Amino acid sequence: MDAVVFTASIFLLNILHMSNINYKLLVFYVLLSGQFFSSCSLSKTQEVQESGNPVFDGWYADPEGVVFDNRYWIFPTYSAPFEQQLFLDAFSSSDLVSWKKHSKILSVENVSWLKKALWAPSIIYANKKYYLYFSANDVHEGEIGGIGVAVADSPEGPFKDALGKPLINEIINGAQPIDQFVFKDDDGSYYMYYGGWGHCNMMKLGDDLLHIIPFEDGSFYKEVTPENYVEGPFMLKHRGKYYFMWSEGDWTGPDYCVAYAIADSPFGPFKRIGKILEQDKSIATGAGHHSVIKGLKDDEWYIVYHRHPLNEKDGNARVVCIERMFFDDEGYIKPVKMTFKGVKTSRLTLSR
């Protein structure tokens, strides 16, 4: 019984005693009521111990999930027609359940060359700054657009374009300059993986994270495209192995999915192992363009992704969801099952 119910019970008992009313029966009623309300309160608390899917309202896609300052962050694409994609929102949480929206952390006002299609943010903390990489303009040959970088003092922005132009504008090795992901290796090297149109390149960033530096062989770009790759590359390192992940299929269709490879080097070769996340016709379709968050425990991993609700036909009708991700004893990623429940609450005590 909570304090409010207990206090009310004592108050009623005093009144009833003074009034010569048969209070024993009413005491039983009050106690029973207290138990009922306490049970309701407990049930309500239990209900919010899971994130639910989607994890927040609105049409969003291409989520990057990270941890900064003991908070979980998700940086997604605003899912709308290209001409309306002129800003990025972010969301943060202390427990994976309750999410706070940070509106327009980057917008057209701070990127002079942005005209449309602001996509697929990727963010990293370095040099006491936050570097937000983004794709813009759905660039084709001879057009201005591609991958840019904006900088801020806080993950909630405001971010400002650091270069005044794209970091990557050219189409190299057939890869459209979109869907960038920045990976920091254990030796301090920063690599960017990017590419659409079925091709993926990697390159190395300088310590300022604002320019490209050559590899040891003098080259600036290396194609690392695995079998069936379409877009949305992601890299993580687990127990000394490099797990390269990507999306396959048409992003507007039901067969969009996530596959992966394992390698001994960040350069690959990346031999496709198989899919780990795909549609469930009883829940949602088009599950893809993901990222992975590492929790506090050694085996605590979360996959953040977007999917299409079953009743939606518009390709832009995408929502951000989260599930647990597990490795088996041999180091392979187990297939991820989509849910409506999402994940259980998990608080952080990590530093950056």
Secondary structure, 3 states (H helix, E strand, C coil): CCHHHHHHHHHHHHHHHHCCCCHHHHHHHHHHHHHHHHHHHHHHHHHCCECCCCCCCCCEEEEEEEEECCEEEEEEEECCCHHHCCEEEEEEECCCCCCEEEEEEEEHHHCCCCCCCCEEEEEEEECCEEEEEEEECCCCCCCCCEEEEEEECCCCCCCEECCCCCCECCCECCEECCCCEEEECCCCCEEEEECECCCCEEEEECCCCCCEECCCCCCCCEECCCCCCCEEEEEEEECCEEEEEEEECCCCCCCCEEEEEEECCCCCCCCEEEEEECCECCCEEEEEEEEEEECCCCCCEEEEEEEEECCCCCCCCCEEEEEEECECCCCCECCCCCCCCCCECCCCCCCC
